[in-house]
Amino acid sequence: MAEIVNLNRWRKAKAKQEAERTAAINRTAFGRTRAEREAERRRAEKAAAELDGKRTDAETEGSD
């Protein structure tokens, strides 16, 4: 005897598998690891702090 299958459940499971496959492809193509994102954020913060430290008083007064 054939196994009874809930078609809605089967359809949703198939869609979920397809979404997971697409996500995996996108992660390899576009993704960066958490460590890479954090390192980039730290570099940007350090560069901004360095730039702020090199400003003169005349530059800060004229920025009204």
N, CA, C, O and CB atoms as a CASP TS submission, in Angstrom:
PFRMAT TS
TARGET T0000
AUTHOR 0000-0000-0000
METHOD Language model
MODEL 1
PARENT N/A
ATOM      1  N   MET     1       0.825  -1.168   0.000  1.00  0.00           N
ATOM      2  CA  MET     1       0.000   0.000   0.000  1.00  0.00           C
ATOM      3  C   MET     1       0.883   1.249   0.000  1.00  0.00           C
ATOM      4  O   MET     1       1.942   1.263   0.627  1.00  0.00           O
ATOM      5  CB  MET     1      -0.946  -0.012   1.201  1.00  0.00           C
ATOM      6  N   ALA     2       0.454   2.272  -0.688  1.00  0.00           N
ATOM      7  CA  ALA     2       1.223   3.506  -0.812  1.00  0.00           C
ATOM      8  C   ALA     2       1.120   4.334   0.466  1.00  0.00           C
ATOM      9  O   ALA     2       0.119   4.292   1.181  1.00  0.00           O
ATOM     10  CB  ALA     2       0.738   4.324  -2.019  1.00  0.00           C
ATOM     11  N   GLU     3       2.164   5.071   0.722  1.00  0.00           N
ATOM     12  CA  GLU     3       2.178   5.937   1.897  1.00  0.00           C
ATOM     13  C   GLU     3       1.381   7.204   1.599  1.00  0.00           C
ATOM     14  O   GLU     3       1.525   7.793   0.528  1.00  0.00           O
ATOM     15  CB  GLU     3       3.636   6.287   2.313  1.00  0.00           C
ATOM     16  N   ILE     4       0.555   7.617   2.529  1.00  0.00           N
ATOM     17  CA  ILE     4      -0.244   8.825   2.362  1.00  0.00           C
ATOM     18  C   ILE     4       0.645  10.027   2.662  1.00  0.00           C
ATOM     19  O   ILE     4       1.332  10.080   3.682  1.00  0.00           O
ATOM     20  CB  ILE     4      -1.507   8.807   3.292  1.00  0.00           C
ATOM     21  N   VAL     5       0.611  10.992   1.742  1.00  0.00           N
ATOM     22  CA  VAL     5       1.467  12.165   1.858  1.00  0.00           C
ATOM     23  C   VAL     5       0.597  13.413   1.915  1.00  0.00           C
ATOM     24  O   VAL     5      -0.299  13.598   1.091  1.00  0.00           O
ATOM     25  CB  VAL     5       2.469  12.243   0.676  1.00  0.00           C
ATOM     26  N   ASN     6       0.870  14.257   2.889  1.00  0.00           N
ATOM     27  CA  ASN     6       0.197  15.548   2.971  1.00  0.00           C
ATOM     28  C   ASN     6       0.890  16.468   1.960  1.00  0.00           C
ATOM     29  O   ASN     6       2.059  16.813   2.132  1.00  0.00           O
ATOM     30  CB  ASN     6       0.245  16.147   4.447  1.00  0.00           C
ATOM     31  N   LEU     7       0.174  16.859   0.917  1.00  0.00           N
ATOM     32  CA  LEU     7       0.783  17.624  -0.166  1.00  0.00           C
ATOM     33  C   LEU     7       1.240  19.008   0.282  1.00  0.00           C
ATOM     34  O   LEU     7       2.262  19.500  -0.195  1.00  0.00           O
ATOM     35  CB  LEU     7      -0.192  17.759  -1.311  1.00  0.00           C
ATOM     36  N   ASN     8       0.508  19.637   1.184  1.00  0.00           N
ATOM     37  CA  ASN     8       0.933  20.951   1.683  1.00  0.00           C
ATOM     38  C   ASN     8       2.257  20.840   2.434  1.00  0.00           C
ATOM     39  O   ASN     8       3.149  21.668   2.251  1.00  0.00           O
ATOM     40  CB  ASN     8      -0.147  21.557   2.602  1.00  0.00           C
ATOM     41  N   ARG     9       2.381  19.831   3.265  1.00  0.00           N
ATOM     42  CA  ARG     9       3.615  19.631   4.024  1.00  0.00           C
ATOM     43  C   ARG     9       4.769  19.318   3.074  1.00  0.00           C
ATOM     44  O   ARG     9       5.882  19.814   3.255  1.00  0.00           O
ATOM     45  CB  ARG     9       3.442  18.494   5.059  1.00  0.00           C
ATOM     46  N   TRP    10       4.500  18.497   2.067  1.00  0.00           N
ATOM     47  CA  TRP    10       5.532  18.136   1.093  1.00  0.00           C
ATOM     48  C   TRP    10       5.979  19.371   0.313  1.00  0.00           C
ATOM     49  O   TRP    10       7.174  19.571   0.096  1.00  0.00           O
ATOM     50  CB  TRP    10       5.012  17.048   0.125  1.00  0.00           C
ATOM     51  N   ARG    11       5.023  20.196  -0.107  1.00  0.00           N
ATOM     52  CA  ARG    11       5.325  21.403  -0.867  1.00  0.00           C
ATOM     53  C   ARG    11       6.163  22.368  -0.034  1.00  0.00           C
ATOM     54  O   ARG    11       7.131  22.939  -0.536  1.00  0.00           O
ATOM     55  CB  ARG    11       4.030  22.086  -1.330  1.00  0.00           C
ATOM     56  N   LYS    12       5.801  22.553   1.230  1.00  0.00           N
ATOM     57  CA  LYS    12       6.548  23.453   2.106  1.00  0.00           C
ATOM     58  C   LYS    12       7.957  22.926   2.370  1.00  0.00           C
ATOM     59  O   LYS    12       8.914  23.699   2.409  1.00  0.00           O
ATOM     60  CB  LYS    12       5.804  23.645   3.429  1.00  0.00           C
ATOM     61  N   ALA    13       8.083  21.614   2.549  1.00  0.00           N
ATOM     62  CA  ALA    13       9.400  21.019   2.778  1.00  0.00           C
ATOM     63  C   ALA    13      10.286  21.209   1.551  1.00  0.00           C
ATOM     64  O   ALA    13      11.473  21.511   1.679  1.00  0.00           O
ATOM     65  CB  ALA    13       9.271  19.520   3.118  1.00  0.00           C
ATOM     66  N   LYS    14       9.717  21.036   0.378  1.00  0.00           N
ATOM     67  CA  LYS    14      10.482  21.212  -0.857  1.00  0.00           C
ATOM     68  C   LYS    14      10.910  22.670  -1.006  1.00  0.00           C
ATOM     69  O   LYS    14      12.046  22.941  -1.396  1.00  0.00           O
ATOM     70  CB  LYS    14       9.652  20.766  -2.083  1.00  0.00           C
ATOM     71  N   ALA    15      10.018  23.609  -0.703  1.00  0.00           N
ATOM     72  CA  ALA    15      10.346  25.031  -0.788  1.00  0.00           C
ATOM     73  C   ALA    15      11.445  25.394   0.211  1.00  0.00           C
ATOM     74  O   ALA    15      12.327  26.196  -0.098  1.00  0.00           O
ATOM     75  CB  ALA    15       9.093  25.888  -0.536  1.00  0.00           C
ATOM     76  N   LYS    16      11.391  24.810   1.397  1.00  0.00           N
ATOM     77  CA  LYS    16      12.403  25.079   2.422  1.00  0.00           C
ATOM     78  C   LYS    16      13.771  24.563   1.978  1.00  0.00           C
ATOM     79  O   LYS    16      14.782  25.238   2.176  1.00  0.00           O
ATOM     80  CB  LYS    16      12.000  24.432   3.762  1.00  0.00           C
ATOM     81  N   GLN    17      13.807  23.377   1.383  1.00  0.00           N
ATOM     82  CA  GLN    17      15.064  22.830   0.885  1.00  0.00           C
ATOM     83  C   GLN    17      15.639  23.715  -0.216  1.00  0.00           C
ATOM     84  O   GLN    17      16.846  23.953  -0.257  1.00  0.00           O
ATOM     85  CB  GLN    17      14.859  21.402   0.365  1.00  0.00           C
ATOM     86  N   GLU    18      14.786  24.198  -1.097  1.00  0.00           N
ATOM     87  CA  GLU    18      15.237  25.075  -2.173  1.00  0.00           C
ATOM     88  C   GLU    18      15.773  26.388  -1.610  1.00  0.00           C
ATOM     89  O   GLU    18      16.788  26.896  -2.088  1.00  0.00           O
ATOM     90  CB  GLU    18      14.092  25.347  -3.160  1.00  0.00           C
ATOM     91  N   ALA    19      15.110  26.938  -0.610  1.00  0.00           N
ATOM     92  CA  ALA    19      15.570  28.178   0.013  1.00  0.00           C
ATOM     93  C   ALA    19      16.914  27.969   0.711  1.00  0.00           C
ATOM     94  O   ALA    19      17.782  28.840   0.651  1.00  0.00           O
ATOM     95  CB  ALA    19      14.524  28.695   1.018  1.00  0.00           C
ATOM     96  N   GLU    20      17.092  26.839   1.363  1.00  0.00           N
ATOM     97  CA  GLU    20      18.368  26.539   2.022  1.00  0.00           C
ATOM     98  C   GLU    20      19.487  26.399   0.999  1.00  0.00           C
ATOM     99  O   GLU    20      20.612  26.840   1.238  1.00  0.00           O
ATOM    100  CB  GLU    20      18.256  25.254   2.858  1.00  0.00           C
ATOM    101  N   ARG    21      19.181  25.789  -0.135  1.00  0.00           N
ATOM    102  CA  ARG    21      20.180  25.623  -1.192  1.00  0.00           C
ATOM    103  C   ARG    21      20.580  26.990  -1.750  1.00  0.00           C
ATOM    104  O   ARG    21      21.763  27.260  -1.956  1.00  0.00           O
ATOM    105  CB  ARG    21      19.635  24.710  -2.325  1.00  0.00           C
ATOM    106  N   THR    22      19.593  27.845  -1.991  1.00  0.00           N
ATOM    107  CA  THR    22      19.870  29.185  -2.497  1.00  0.00           C
ATOM    108  C   THR    22      20.676  29.993  -1.483  1.00  0.00           C
ATOM    109  O   THR    22      21.596  30.720  -1.858  1.00  0.00           O
ATOM    110  CB  THR    22      18.561  29.910  -2.834  1.00  0.00           C
ATOM    111  N   ALA    23      20.336  29.869  -0.219  1.00  0.00           N
ATOM    112  CA  ALA    23      21.064  30.588   0.831  1.00  0.00           C
ATOM    113  C   ALA    23      22.521  30.135   0.895  1.00  0.00           C
ATOM    114  O   ALA    23      23.419  30.956   1.083  1.00  0.00           O
ATOM    115  CB  ALA    23      20.385  30.375   2.194  1.00  0.00           C
ATOM    116  N   ALA    24      22.755  28.850   0.740  1.00  0.00           N
ATOM    117  CA  ALA    24      24.125  28.332   0.768  1.00  0.00           C
ATOM    118  C   ALA    24      24.936  28.889  -0.401  1.00  0.00           C
ATOM    119  O   ALA    24      26.102  29.248  -0.241  1.00  0.00           O
ATOM    120  CB  ALA    24      24.121  26.791   0.727  1.00  0.00           C
ATOM    121  N   ILE    25      24.320  28.958  -1.556  1.00  0.00           N
ATOM    122  CA  ILE    25      25.006  29.512  -2.726  1.00  0.00           C
ATOM    123  C   ILE    25      25.313  30.988  -2.496  1.00  0.00           C
ATOM    124  O   ILE    25      26.412  31.450  -2.804  1.00  0.00           O
ATOM    125  CB  ILE    25      24.150  29.330  -4.005  1.00  0.00           C
ATOM    126  N   ASN    26      24.347  31.727  -1.958  1.00  0.00           N
ATOM    127  CA  ASN    26      24.550  33.153  -1.700  1.00  0.00           C
ATOM    128  C   ASN    26      25.611  33.397  -0.635  1.00  0.00           C
ATOM    129  O   ASN    26      26.368  34.364  -0.724  1.00  0.00           O
ATOM    130  CB  ASN    26      23.243  33.796  -1.275  1.00  0.00           C
ATOM    131  N   ARG    27      25.672  32.527   0.370  1.00  0.00           N
ATOM    132  CA  ARG    27      26.699  32.688   1.409  1.00  0.00           C
ATOM    133  C   ARG    27      28.088  32.569   0.810  1.00  0.00           C
ATOM    134  O   ARG    27      28.986  33.333   1.165  1.00  0.00           O
ATOM    135  CB  ARG    27      26.515  31.643   2.523  1.00  0.00           C
ATOM    136  N   THR    28      28.272  31.623  -0.090  1.00  0.00           N
ATOM    137  CA  THR    28      29.599  31.456  -0.678  1.00  0.00           C
ATOM    138  C   THR    28      29.921  32.577  -1.647  1.00  0.00           C
ATOM    139  O   THR    28      31.082  32.966  -1.777  1.00  0.00           O
ATOM    140  CB  THR    28      29.700  30.116  -1.386  1.00  0.00           C
ATOM    141  N   ALA    29      28.914  33.103  -2.329  1.00  0.00           N
ATOM    142  CA  ALA    29      29.159  34.139  -3.324  1.00  0.00           C
ATOM    143  C   ALA    29      29.309  35.525  -2.701  1.00  0.00           C
ATOM    144  O   ALA    29      30.171  36.294  -3.127  1.00  0.00           O
ATOM    145  CB  ALA    29      28.038  34.155  -4.333  1.00  0.00           C
ATOM    146  N   PHE    30      28.500  35.856  -1.714  1.00  0.00           N
ATOM    147  CA  PHE    30      28.445  37.219  -1.208  1.00  0.00           C
ATOM    148  C   PHE    30      28.830  37.364   0.255  1.00  0.00           C
ATOM    149  O   PHE    30      29.142  38.469   0.698  1.00  0.00           O
ATOM    150  CB  PHE    30      27.087  37.755  -1.401  1.00  0.00           C
ATOM    151  N   GLY    31      28.815  36.310   0.992  1.00  0.00           N
ATOM    152  CA  GLY    31      28.948  36.412   2.439  1.00  0.00           C
ATOM    153  C   GLY    31      30.360  36.649   2.919  1.00  0.00           C
ATOM    154  O   GLY    31      31.339  36.286   2.268  1.00  0.00           O
ATOM    155  N   ARG    32      30.429  37.269   4.076  1.00  0.00           N
ATOM    156  CA  ARG    32      31.681  37.412   4.800  1.00  0.00           C
ATOM    157  C   ARG    32      31.464  36.820   6.173  1.00  0.00           C
ATOM    158  O   ARG    32      30.345  36.804   6.686  1.00  0.00           O
ATOM    159  CB  ARG    32      32.145  38.905   4.881  1.00  0.00           C
ATOM    160  N   THR    33      32.522  36.342   6.757  1.00  0.00           N
ATOM    161  CA  THR    33      32.397  35.763   8.084  1.00  0.00           C
ATOM    162  C   THR    33      32.215  36.877   9.104  1.00  0.00           C
ATOM    163  O   THR    33      32.488  38.043   8.820  1.00  0.00           O
ATOM    164  CB  THR    33      33.631  34.898   8.428  1.00  0.00           C
ATOM    165  N   ARG    34      31.761  36.516  10.272  1.00  0.00           N
ATOM    166  CA  ARG    34      31.577  37.498  11.344  1.00  0.00           C
ATOM    167  C   ARG    34      32.910  38.159  11.679  1.00  0.00           C
ATOM    168  O   ARG    34      32.958  39.364  11.926  1.00  0.00           O
ATOM    169  CB  ARG    34      30.973  36.830  12.605  1.00  0.00           C
ATOM    170  N   ALA    35      33.980  37.389  11.689  1.00  0.00           N
ATOM    171  CA  ALA    35      35.298  37.938  11.999  1.00  0.00           C
ATOM    172  C   ALA    35      35.711  38.982  10.963  1.00  0.00           C
ATOM    173  O   ALA    35      36.285  40.012  11.318  1.00  0.00           O
ATOM    174  CB  ALA    35      36.345  36.814  12.065  1.00  0.00           C
ATOM    175  N   GLU    36      35.423  38.725   9.689  1.00  0.00           N
ATOM    176  CA  GLU    36      35.756  39.693   8.649  1.00  0.00           C
ATOM    177  C   GLU    36      34.960  40.986   8.821  1.00  0.00           C
ATOM    178  O   GLU    36      35.506  42.079   8.671  1.00  0.00           O
ATOM    179  CB  GLU    36      35.495  39.096   7.267  1.00  0.00           C
ATOM    180  N   ARG    37      33.670  40.861   9.135  1.00  0.00           N
ATOM    181  CA  ARG    37      32.838  42.054   9.335  1.00  0.00           C
ATOM    182  C   ARG    37      33.325  42.860  10.536  1.00  0.00           C
ATOM    183  O   ARG    37      33.399  44.087  10.471  1.00  0.00           O
ATOM    184  CB  ARG    37      31.361  41.657   9.530  1.00  0.00           C
ATOM    185  N   GLU    38      33.656  42.178  11.627  1.00  0.00           N
ATOM    186  CA  GLU    38      34.134  42.867  12.831  1.00  0.00           C
ATOM    187  C   GLU    38      35.473  43.548  12.572  1.00  0.00           C
ATOM    188  O   GLU    38      35.694  44.668  13.033  1.00  0.00           O
ATOM    189  CB  GLU    38      34.263  41.879  14.001  1.00  0.00           C
ATOM    190  N   ALA    39      36.369  42.888  11.843  1.00  0.00           N
ATOM    191  CA  ALA    39      37.667  43.479  11.536  1.00  0.00           C
ATOM    192  C   ALA    39      37.491  44.735  10.687  1.00  0.00           C
ATOM    193  O   ALA    39      38.165  45.739  10.916  1.00  0.00           O
ATOM    194  CB  ALA    39      38.568  42.461  10.810  1.00  0.00           C
ATOM    195  N   GLU    40      36.598  44.684   9.720  1.00  0.00           N
ATOM    196  CA  GLU    40      36.330  45.854   8.882  1.00  0.00           C
ATOM    197  C   GLU    40      35.744  46.993   9.712  1.00  0.00           C
ATOM    198  O   GLU    40      36.110  48.152   9.518  1.00  0.00           O
ATOM    199  CB  GLU    40      35.373  45.487   7.735  1.00  0.00           C
ATOM    200  N   ARG    41      34.840  46.673  10.632  1.00  0.00           N
ATOM    201  CA  ARG    41      34.246  47.693  11.490  1.00  0.00           C
ATOM    202  C   ARG    41      35.311  48.344  12.368  1.00  0.00           C
ATOM    203  O   ARG    41      35.330  49.563  12.534  1.00  0.00           O
ATOM    204  CB  ARG    41      33.137  47.083  12.362  1.00  0.00           C
ATOM    205  N   ARG    42      36.204  47.512  12.934  1.00  0.00           N
ATOM    206  CA  ARG    42      37.272  48.050  13.784  1.00  0.00           C
ATOM    207  C   ARG    42      38.221  48.944  12.989  1.00  0.00           C
ATOM    208  O   ARG    42      38.646  49.990  13.478  1.00  0.00           O
ATOM    209  CB  ARG    42      38.058  46.907  14.438  1.00  0.00           C
ATOM    210  N   ARG    43      38.556  48.530  11.755  1.00  0.00           N
ATOM    211  CA  ARG    43      39.430  49.353  10.920  1.00  0.00           C
ATOM    212  C   ARG    43      38.785  50.706  10.627  1.00  0.00           C
ATOM    213  O   ARG    43      39.456  51.737  10.674  1.00  0.00           O
ATOM    214  CB  ARG    43      39.757  48.628   9.606  1.00  0.00           C
ATOM    215  N   ALA    44      37.490  50.706  10.326  1.00  0.00           N
ATOM    216  CA  ALA    44      36.784  51.955  10.031  1.00  0.00           C
ATOM    217  C   ALA    44      36.738  52.854  11.261  1.00  0.00           C
ATOM    218  O   ALA    44      36.933  54.065  11.147  1.00  0.00           O
ATOM    219  CB  ALA    44      35.359  51.665   9.534  1.00  0.00           C
ATOM    220  N   GLU    45      36.483  52.281  12.431  1.00  0.00           N
ATOM    221  CA  GLU    45      36.455  53.073  13.663  1.00  0.00           C
ATOM    222  C   GLU    45      37.825  53.673  13.963  1.00  0.00           C
ATOM    223  O   GLU    45      37.927  54.828  14.378  1.00  0.00           O
ATOM    224  CB  GLU    45      35.990  52.211  14.842  1.00  0.00           C
ATOM    225  N   LYS    46      38.876  52.883  13.751  1.00  0.00           N
ATOM    226  CA  LYS    46      40.229  53.365  14.011  1.00  0.00           C
ATOM    227  C   LYS    46      40.584  54.499  13.048  1.00  0.00           C
ATOM    228  O   LYS    46      41.182  55.496  13.452  1.00  0.00           O
ATOM    229  CB  LYS    46      41.247  52.213  13.886  1.00  0.00           C
ATOM    230  N   ALA    47      40.218  54.345  11.784  1.00  0.00           N
ATOM    231  CA  ALA    47      40.504  55.388  10.798  1.00  0.00           C
ATOM    232  C   ALA    47      39.749  56.670  11.136  1.00  0.00           C
ATOM    233  O   ALA    47      40.303  57.762  11.009  1.00  0.00           O
ATOM    234  CB  ALA    47      40.133  54.911   9.384  1.00  0.00           C
ATOM    235  N   ALA    48      38.505  56.553  11.558  1.00  0.00           N
ATOM    236  CA  ALA    48      37.717  57.735  11.925  1.00  0.00           C
ATOM    237  C   ALA    48      38.314  58.411  13.152  1.00  0.00           C
ATOM    238  O   ALA    48      38.371  59.639  13.212  1.00  0.00           O
ATOM    239  CB  ALA    48      36.246  57.349  12.193  1.00  0.00           C
ATOM    240  N   ALA    49      38.756  57.634  14.120  1.00  0.00           N
ATOM    241  CA  ALA    49      39.355  58.200  15.326  1.00  0.00           C
ATOM    242  C   ALA    49      40.671  58.898  14.993  1.00  0.00           C
ATOM    243  O   ALA    49      40.967  59.960  15.540  1.00  0.00           O
ATOM    244  CB  ALA    49      39.583  57.102  16.381  1.00  0.00           C
ATOM    245  N   GLU    50      41.460  58.306  14.099  1.00  0.00           N
ATOM    246  CA  GLU    50      42.714  58.918  13.687  1.00  0.00           C
ATOM    247  C   GLU    50      42.461  60.243  12.990  1.00  0.00           C
ATOM    248  O   GLU    50      43.147  61.232  13.247  1.00  0.00           O
ATOM    249  CB  GLU    50      43.494  57.979  12.770  1.00  0.00           C
ATOM    250  N   LEU    51      41.474  60.257  12.110  1.00  0.00           N
ATOM    251  CA  LEU    51      41.147  61.476  11.385  1.00  0.00           C
ATOM    252  C   LEU    51      40.653  62.553  12.339  1.00  0.00           C
ATOM    253  O   LEU    51      41.038  63.715  12.205  1.00  0.00           O
ATOM    254  CB  LEU    51      40.094  61.195  10.312  1.00  0.00           C
ATOM    255  N   ASP    52      39.821  62.195  13.286  1.00  0.00           N
ATOM    256  CA  ASP    52      39.329  63.161  14.267  1.00  0.00           C
ATOM    257  C   ASP    52      40.472  63.704  15.122  1.00  0.00           C
ATOM    258  O   ASP    52      40.454  64.872  15.509  1.00  0.00           O
ATOM    259  CB  ASP    52      38.262  62.518  15.161  1.00  0.00           C
ATOM    260  N   GLY    53      41.446  62.880  15.413  1.00  0.00           N
ATOM    261  CA  GLY    53      42.576  63.306  16.225  1.00  0.00           C
ATOM    262  C   GLY    53      43.492  64.279  15.507  1.00  0.00           C
ATOM    263  O   GLY    53      44.234  65.019  16.154  1.00  0.00           O
ATOM    264  N   LYS    54      43.455  64.293  14.182  1.00  0.00           N
ATOM    265  CA  LYS    54      44.332  65.167  13.405  1.00  0.00           C
ATOM    266  C   LYS    54      43.670  66.485  13.031  1.00  0.00           C
ATOM    267  O   LYS    54      44.295  67.312  12.366  1.00  0.00           O
ATOM    268  CB  LYS    54      44.783  64.459  12.154  1.00  0.00           C
ATOM    269  N   ARG    55      42.434  66.704  13.435  1.00  0.00           N
ATOM    270  CA  ARG    55      41.753  67.959  13.119  1.00  0.00           C
ATOM    271  C   ARG    55      42.346  69.100  13.928  1.00  0.00           C
ATOM    272  O   ARG    55      42.819  68.921  15.051  1.00  0.00           O
ATOM    273  CB  ARG    55      40.243  67.843  13.389  1.00  0.00           C
ATOM    274  N   THR    56      42.305  70.274  13.323  1.00  0.00           N
ATOM    275  CA  THR    56      42.774  71.465  14.034  1.00  0.00           C
ATOM    276  C   THR    56      41.574  72.212  14.589  1.00  0.00           C
ATOM    277  O   THR    56      40.434  71.928  14.224  1.00  0.00           O
ATOM    278  CB  THR    56      43.614  72.387  13.100  1.00  0.00           C
ATOM    279  N   ASP    57      41.834  73.170  15.475  1.00  0.00           N
ATOM    280  CA  ASP    57      40.743  73.954  16.059  1.00  0.00           C
ATOM    281  C   ASP    57      40.031  74.781  14.995  1.00  0.00           C
ATOM    282  O   ASP    57      38.817  74.967  15.073  1.00  0.00           O
ATOM    283  CB  ASP    57      41.276  74.871  17.166  1.00  0.00           C
ATOM    284  N   ALA    58      40.763  75.279  14.007  1.00  0.00           N
ATOM    285  CA  ALA    58      40.153  76.097  12.953  1.00  0.00           C
ATOM    286  C   ALA    58      39.153  75.268  12.151  1.00  0.00           C
ATOM    287  O   ALA    58      38.113  75.786  11.746  1.00  0.00           O
ATOM    288  CB  ALA    58      41.239  76.681  12.017  1.00  0.00           C
ATOM    289  N   GLU    59      39.447  74.013  11.920  1.00  0.00           N
ATOM    290  CA  GLU    59      38.533  73.147  11.169  1.00  0.00           C
ATOM    291  C   GLU    59      37.254  72.895  11.948  1.00  0.00           C
ATOM    292  O   GLU    59      36.170  72.863  11.365  1.00  0.00           O
ATOM    293  CB  GLU    59      39.209  71.817  10.831  1.00  0.00           C
ATOM    294  N   THR    60      37.365  72.716  13.247  1.00  0.00           N
ATOM    295  CA  THR    60      36.179  72.423  14.047  1.00  0.00           C
ATOM    296  C   THR    60      35.299  73.652  14.216  1.00  0.00           C
ATOM    297  O   THR    60      34.077  73.522  14.291  1.00  0.00           O
ATOM    298  CB  THR    60      36.583  71.885  15.410  1.00  0.00           C
ATOM    299  N   GLU    61      35.901  74.866  14.281  1.00  0.00           N
ATOM    300  CA  GLU    61      35.113  76.089  14.423  1.00  0.00           C
ATOM    301  C   GLU    61      34.387  76.432  13.136  1.00  0.00           C
ATOM    302  O   GLU    61      33.280  76.967  13.187  1.00  0.00           O
ATOM    303  CB  GLU    61      36.003  77.247  14.839  1.00  0.00           C
ATOM    304  N   GLY    62      34.971  76.144  11.993  1.00  0.00           N
ATOM    305  CA  GLY    62      34.370  76.499  10.720  1.00  0.00           C
ATOM    306  C   GLY    62      33.330  75.512  10.236  1.00  0.00           C
ATOM    307  O   GLY    62      32.784  75.695   9.148  1.00  0.00           O
ATOM    308  N   SER    63      33.037  74.485  10.991  1.00  0.00           N
ATOM    309  CA  SER    63      32.102  73.454  10.536  1.00  0.00           C
ATOM    310  C   SER    63      30.678  73.701  10.995  1.00  0.00           C
ATOM    311  O   SER    63      29.894  72.758  11.105  1.00  0.00           O
ATOM    312  CB  SER    63      32.552  72.106  11.020  1.00  0.00           C
ATOM    313  N   ASP    64      30.323  74.963  11.268  1.00  0.00           N
ATOM    314  CA  ASP    64      28.970  75.279  11.750  1.00  0.00           C
ATOM    315  C   ASP    64      27.972  74.849  10.780  1.00  0.00           C
ATOM    316  O   ASP    64      26.775  75.028  11.005  1.00  0.00           O
ATOM    317  CB  ASP    64      28.799  76.736  12.026  1.00  0.00           C
TER
END
